[in-house]
Amino acid sequence: MSTILIVDDRPSNRRYLSALLGHTGHRLLEAYDGAHALAQVRAERPDLIITDILMPAMDGYEFVQQLRADPELAATRVIFYSAIYAVSETMALARSCGVERVLAKPADPDDILAAVHGELGLAHQALEHSDAQAASAPLNMDMGTDLGGSIDDALVSARQALGALLERHEVGNPTLGADLATLLGERMSGLRSLAARLGALEEMGLRLTGERNPDTMLSVFLQAAGAILDADCMAVCLLDSGEQRVRHLGVLGVARDVLSETALERERLPGCLLDQPLALRVQGQAALPAGHPPVDAFLGLAIRDRNQLYGWMYCTRGSGAEPFSHEDERIGVTLGAQLAVAYENLCLYEVVQRHAAQLQLEAAARQQADRALHDSEQRLRLSARILESTQESIMMTDANADIIAVNPAFEQITGYSEASVLGRNPRLLRSGRHDGAFYRAIWASLTSTGQWRGEIWNRRKNGQVYPERISINAVRGASGEVDAYVSVSSDISALKAAHHQVDFLSNHDPLTLLPNRSVLTERMQQAIASARHGDRQIALLLFNIDRLQRINDSLGHEAGDALLREVARRAGLLAGPADSLAHLGSDEFVLLLTECLDSDAIIVAVRRLIDEIAQPFHAGGHELIVTTSVGISIYPRDGANPSELLKAADVALSHMKDAGRNGFRFFKGEMNAHALRWMALETHLRRAIERNELSLHYQPQVSLADGRICSMEALLRWSSPELGQVGPGDFIALAEDTGLILPIGNWVIRQACLQNKAWQDAGLAPLRVAVNVSAHQFTAGTVPAVVREALRESGLAPQYLEIELTESVMMRDSEAAEVQLAELTGMGVSISLDDFGTGYSSLGYLSRFMLDKLKIDQSFVRNIITDPRSAAIAQATIALAHGLSLSVVAEGVETQEQLAFLQRIGCDEVQGYLFSRPLAADAMATLMASGARLALPAPADTLSPSLPASLPASPKE
């Protein structure tokens, strides 16, 4: 008798092993974690330890390492029994600490007993379990075979329950427990077999769906069905649409000639299966045709759906084989249903092909009819007979295009009788879908070549529009002049509808009606080709619904399907005209963004997608709120083709799910860091106002008339304790995207007014302060109200406030902007247009909006001395502004040469480092009090600005 220590943090697992090993006569000990087990080992010195790996306090790996570190305990035998780690990781863990045997939870009782006996050296008992030892051989066992996780879990739970039940009722017979456990294992093994067969059924169904060759389809079906049903022989008979003739006969394990003569004999097998409403199972010799291999088990059924009989199928097993079970019968019925669907799809495809061939034949017939019209009166009489009998619509007109005859098919297709159209022009059939150029092209072809062929949309008498394939020919007399026109046309409505239905179903998801993977791949290839030539990037957003299975389990799949359709609708609203949205299956969607300027634009799109999907959804009287996880890959950084981009996005999505779902993850680490920084900036920016982290700096604007400060521009700065100095270029765009620009912009207007009034109250000369206003603030329509309140609160006179706006304000909603600007002007506030020349520079806006000042962007001023074009633009802008009675400010003036040139071309004011950098409020007050001037250059003279030496340093603009 040996001592065995069982280590597991779950009492149920310890009880299970104790119940299993309790009948072996060994002394059993228990421990709930590694630390407890170590104490037990030192006290009891067990011969064998069975331990879990993942446990609280001290896990199994650390426990075994400490065991091996103790010379007195290092030789103790250990078995790992765990379901936590993957196969490769578990094996590596075992090797690293000298453990030879690993059992994966849940393990078969025989495997556990064999491993225990093997470790204890009980050779005679190990021999009884040699098969189990082979399955649990140390470090060489196959732990990767997937036997169906849910079935195995159920098996372990049932065995544990059985052991507990036997123990509770004090059943001391170990043989009874082992027999019950074995019986339970056999039943669960049957469930595994059923799961494997269902998987094979699904794989076969997928292969049959897209097959268009009947022989290949039958071959695939026979091979797969024969393997699923473990049949020695198998045969399938498929009928034509009239259910009277054998169209296809497929066999496996039996000669075709044996069945071909009796396939439709309804008095005997297999033909009698056609009249069987249910599946037929026969045990023993079935009455099959002579020459058929011996049969001890037979299963057959008719292949049908509610409306159509497609044929029969049967399978057999030879002598000594097991009979077909009820489960085999259900599998066989499922196989027959799948084959019926596949055969119906194949027949529909063949009908479409026949229609196409028929149209080709009909076109050839029309060509012959055209030639016959030119040959002789005898052929004309023959054509007259054709007019009456053909299914194509035929219409004849005279040289003036007035109808002189139509055939019965014309009357049937159009709804017009011959009497009602005689003498009228064919334009009565016009649908309105074609413009005048289309009909002029037809007449041009008739004039130049004498014929026209193509497709056209016409209108029936009842108003219905329908497509036609039409051929029009000019009939010329002996003199060569046109005597008549003849048109032959076919109504192709049904053909187009069939083609459209087949094409749509093959390229779209039937639930959401979105493009499927094949269409997405094609569109991705097109987008990649376009981006490659245009040097642009593409973003692929792979997203799915978090925990959709919970909705399916609780409310049913109808609610889940409705949610998927709503997700498709909401995501479609966010897709741009050049973007593509696809449904890959289950809850997996792809949004392909083809016009991505940078990572920030992608982040904005992803956040909108997540927010839109998170809106409440109603299903079955319940309000649901779902979240989504998004994986993002970018071309060309993450892949050069659709497959690589999808794989990268899938990896990113998996990482997002591992990180907790309800968010997005870029495939590349640096982009992910950028996204995290974006979110961190937003979090800190939301608190910036209340924490007084924002401040205003002021940059003076100098008059070129006398060099004095005439106004200033208020510039926003952010100093964060956590992030340090954050540049405006980093957080202004974020504020506009998140809507924070509204409270921040309002704060800037109020603060600038309060500061300017404070300077005036301190005795400084009154100056105008300019404040930049975002297009989002004008879109909100609150700018006049905010300005009015800031002026009222501060007591600042309106003439000392200037509102700066960019051309984007005018572009968004020009009428609303015009109303607000007029209201500001009515208050007495000045209006200036910033960054002129960098946008659309519409002259119409200059004449339409009430402006006081134009600001030349520093991109032109920077090169004004070296670039003739920049100089010309600046000079033209100044001339234009003066012609409209507007003053002009040049931004970014840094050199005396720039100053001299701007003064020479008539600029009114300058702003830039040449005079002063942006200054904090105290430094700006010092500068104003000093009366500093900008020394204006004289010809051939260079002067430096006159600034007080004590002026404090300021941060860069």
Secondary structure, 3 states (H helix, E strand, C coil): CCEEEEECCCHHHHHHHHHHHHHHCCEEEEECCHHHHHHHHHHHCCCEEEECCCCCCCCHHHHHHHHHHCCCCCCCEEEEEECCCCHHHHHHHHHHCCCCEEEECCCCHHHHHHHHHHHHCCHHHHHHCHHHHHHCCCCCCCCCCCCCHHHHHHHHHHHHHHHHHHHHCCCCCHHHHHHHHHHHHHHHHHHHHHHHHHHHHHHHHHHHHCCCCHHHHHHHHHHHHHHHHCCCEEEEEEECCCCCCEEEEEEECCCHHHHHCCCCCCCCCCHHHHHCCCCEEEECCCCCCCCCCCCCEEEEEEEECCCCEEEEEEEEECCCCCCCCHHHHHHHHHHHHHHHHHHHHHHHHHHHHHHHHHHHHHHHHHHHHHHHHHHCHHHHHHHHHHHHHCCCEEEEEECCCCEEEECHHHHHHHCCCHHHHCCCCHHHHECCCCCHHHHHHHHHHHHHHCEEEEEEEEECCCCCEEEEEEEEEEEECCCCCEEEEEEEEEECHHHHHHHHHHHHHHHECCCCCCECHHHHHHHHHHHHHHHHHHCCEEEEEEEEECCHHHHHHHHCHHHHHHHHHHHHHHHHHHCCCCCEEEEEECCEEEEEEEEECCHHHHHHHHHHHHHHHCCCEEECCEEECCCEEEEEEEECCCCCCHHHHHHHHHHHHHHHHHCCCCEEEECCHHHHHHHHHHHHHHHHHHHHCCCCCEEEEEEEEEECCCCEEEEEEEEEEEEECCCEEECHHHHHHHHHHHCCHHHHHHHHHHHHHHHHHHHHHCCCCCCEEEEECCHHHHHHCCHHHHHHHHHHHHCCCHHHEEEEECHHHHHHCHHHHHHHHHHHHHHCCEEEEEEECCCCCCHHHHHHCCCCEEEECHHHHHCCCCCHHHHHHHHHHHHHHHHCCCEEEEECCCCHHHHHHHHHCCCCEEECCCCCCCECHHHHHHHHHHCCECCCCCCCCCCCCECCCCCCCCCCC
